Amino acid sequence: MTKIALIFASMAALSLAGCQSSSPEQSEQKQDALAATSDPLILSAREQFAALPDGPGTITGVKATPDLTALGTALYFDPRLSASHSLSCAGCHNMGLGGADARPTSLGHRWQHGSRNAPTVLNAVYNMTQFWDGRAEDLAEQAGGPVSNPVEMAMPADQVMPTLKSIPGYAKMFASAFPGDKDPIRMENVQTAIAVYEATLVTPNAPFDRFLKGDAKALNEAQRRGLQAFMDNGCSACHNGVNMGGSMYAKFGAVSPPPADLLPADDLGRFAITKDEADRYAFKVPTLRNIALTAPYFHTGKVWSLDEAVTVMAKSQLGQTLPQQDVSDIVAFLQALTGDQPKAIVPVLPPVDGTSARPVD
């Protein structure tokens, strides 16, 4: 077995959940969009990657009505879900910053720092799980985590609903979003609404998407070389599928330990959730879509350039020191993963009145 084949086998063994499968509707949509081509690089790429579907993603079991999406939009941007009334989902997942926040770790309540870099919310609907360690099964579960986390938004769990109920305009919004629900203002519905909005935050039509659909000119020569190097060197063993990642867990340092500042000894990754030794220092493989917009990189947020990130990954995950030309070409390819950004409009939020809950310091 060749070295690359061994690497592919080891990466596959680290996958705890397998690649995310597309729904029949998404598969049909993808196939309908693919043009016939004889370009060998397009044909090879189609075996490992898929173009991002147009339109919003879907939340299983939830119909995304306009009222539900509007409510989710408001809650996503509303800082009154935090104890200080100054922090919102949009603070750490900023639409102007690639769905992230351009910080090594995010700032939370009373200027506390989180322990990990904030992953992008863009295309997160296509991840198999949420958070670096996969502790949230889906976007709805993830949406509830930061609200009462004392390092993040720090709103006491027993104060979230009273706060929302004290804002008069939310009563009508929740009732419209959840018709027939006798008690619509509850945490489950908050999380569902935010998830539905986040599912709209997708970025189709990247140059690479157009390339996969058959436009051979969508990538320039450097990007074509980078795609070939990306596949030939084993990067696509983990970063594949529709989201170029997000479909498996992998140990950071699978072949060679990365620098200590990129892999702190006290952050055990997936192991902290499963207590399985195989998961020690394993993390969800992040999406590479829009990666050029979301520096700094890795769960520690310690690397600010794509050149360095590619070099570190090649050494740590593949045991290779890539020629600088390959690094430069792969970076050029990664820049072709930036898609059309969501047209996010900050909503006018329902106002408080004299009886509404007050922020805490």
Number of C-alpha atoms within 10 A of each C-alpha: 7 7 12 15 12 13 21 18 13 17 21 17 14 19 19 14 11 13 18 17 13 14 10 9 9 15 14 11 14 19 13 10 16 18 13 10 14 10 11 9 16 20 15 13 18 17 10 15 20 22 24 26 18 14 12 18 21 18 18 7 6 12 11 21 13 12 17 26 22 21 27 25 24 20 24 25 22 22 20 22 27 28 25 18 18 16 22 22 21 20 19 24 22 19 20 14 15 24 25 24 24 21 19 22 21 22 19 23 21 14 10 13 15 17 15 17 25 26 24 24 22 24 24 26 24 26 25 22 23 23 22 22 22 20 16 17 13 20 26 21 16 19 22 19 15 18 22 19 17 17 18 25 26 19 23 15 13 9 15 21 15 14 19 21 17 17 19 15 15 20 15 13 19 24 17 18 21 19 11 9 12 8 10 19 21 14 14 13 20 23 20 23 29 26 29 27 25 26 23 22 22 24 22 23 19 21 23 31 24 21 23 26 24 20 18 18 11 18 20 14 13 17 22 23 19 23 26 18 20 22 17 12 18 20 22 19 20 25 23 23 23 25 23 24 25 29 26 27 29 25 23 23 20 20 17 16 16 17 11 8 11 17 19 14 10 7 16 18 25 24 17 16 13 13 11 10 12 15 22 19 23 25 24 27 23 25 24 19 29 24 20 18 17 22 23 24 23 23 26 19 22 18 18 16 13 22 16 14 18 20 18 23 21 21 18 20 23 23 18 15 14 17 9 11 13 21 22 20 22 26 24 23 24 22 21 25 23 21 18 13 18 16 10 12 9 12 14 9 16 14 10 17 11 8 9 15 18 14 15 10 8
